[in-house]
Amino acid sequence: VQLQASGGGLVQPGGSLRLSCAASGSIFRTNVMGWYRQAPGKPPLLVAFASSGGGTYYVDSVKGRFTISRDNAKNTVYLQLNSLRPEDTAVYYCNAYPSKYAWGQGTQVTVSS
């Protein structure tokens, strides 16, 4: 499996989700890993990334609400989504940062009351 995200779902505003993305070892070990999201009719946009050394970055719209982490032993990157808003609704993907691999399976996050 190259890149496979999971953990999405339907949640009310203010709710939480935890997304997981399993990556092939050859991708995970050698790259900064990022989470991206794609709204209908738009390209995937970066949400956050994490280096193997622990450095992280978040776009302004998710700072303080989302937390990215990675388990280097499991080749898995996570995204904890808290205080969700309707505008967070999108399909979420992981990829290297910058993205350079084929987009794998995403996971739908829908925030709605």
C-alpha positions in Angstrom: 0.0 0.0 0.0 1.4 3.3 -1.0 -0.8 5.8 0.9 -4.1 4.8 2.6 -6.0 7.2 4.8 -8.8 6.2 7.2 -10.8 7.4 10.2 -13.1 10.0 8.6 -16.8 10.2 9.2 -19.8 12.5 9.9 -19.4 14.7 12.9 -21.3 17.6 14.4 -19.6 21.0 14.6 -17.3 21.1 17.6 -16.7 17.4 17.4 -13.5 15.4 17.0 -12.0 12.8 14.7 -8.7 11.0 14.5 -7.4 10.2 11.0 -4.7 7.7 10.2 -2.6 7.1 7.1 -0.5 4.1 6.5 2.3 4.6 4.1 4.8 2.3 2.4 8.0 2.2 4.3 10.0 3.6 1.4 7.9 6.7 1.4 7.6 7.2 5.1 11.2 6.8 6.1 12.6 9.3 3.6 10.0 12.0 3.6 8.3 14.8 5.6 4.7 13.6 5.7 1.8 15.8 5.2 -2.0 15.8 5.5 -4.0 17.5 2.7 -7.6 18.1 2.1 -9.7 18.5 -1.0 -13.0 20.2 -1.2 -15.2 19.5 -4.2 -13.9 21.0 -7.4 -10.6 22.1 -5.9 -7.1 20.6 -5.7 -5.7 19.1 -2.5 -4.4 21.7 -0.2 -1.9 21.3 2.6 -3.2 21.1 6.1 -0.2 20.2 8.2 3.1 18.3 7.9 5.5 16.5 10.3 9.1 15.6 9.9 10.7 12.4 11.2 12.5 14.5 13.7 9.3 15.9 15.2 9.0 19.3 13.6 5.5 20.3 12.6 3.7 22.9 10.6 0.1 23.9 10.4 -1.8 26.2 8.1 -3.4 29.1 10.0 -7.0 27.8 9.7 -6.3 24.7 11.7 -3.7 25.9 14.2 -4.8 25.1 17.8 -7.4 22.6 16.5 -5.6 19.9 14.6 -2.5 18.0 15.7 -0.3 15.9 13.4 1.9 13.1 14.7 3.7 10.2 13.2 4.7 6.8 14.4 7.9 6.0 12.6 7.9 2.4 13.7 4.5 1.8 12.1 5.0 4.0 9.0 1.8 5.8 10.0 0.9 9.5 10.3 -2.1 10.7 12.3 -4.2 13.8 12.3 -6.2 14.7 15.4 -9.1 17.0 14.4 -10.7 18.9 17.3 -13.3 21.7 17.4 -14.4 20.8 13.9 -16.2 23.3 11.7 -18.4 22.9 8.7 -15.6 24.4 6.5 -13.3 21.5 7.5 -15.5 19.2 5.4 -13.4 17.6 2.7 -11.7 14.5 1.6 -8.4 14.2 3.6 -5.3 12.6 2.1 -1.8 12.1 3.2 1.3 12.4 1.0 4.9 13.5 1.3 5.5 17.2 1.7 5.8 18.5 -0.9 3.4 16.1 -2.4 5.2 13.9 -5.0 3.4 10.6 -4.9 0.2 9.5 -6.5 -2.8 10.4 -4.3 -3.9 7.2 -2.6 -7.1 6.5 -0.8 -8.5 9.5 1.0 -11.0 9.6 3.8 -14.2 11.8 3.9 -14.7 14.2 6.8 -18.1 15.8 6.9 -18.9 18.3 9.6 -22.6 19.1 9.8 -25.4 19.4 12.3 
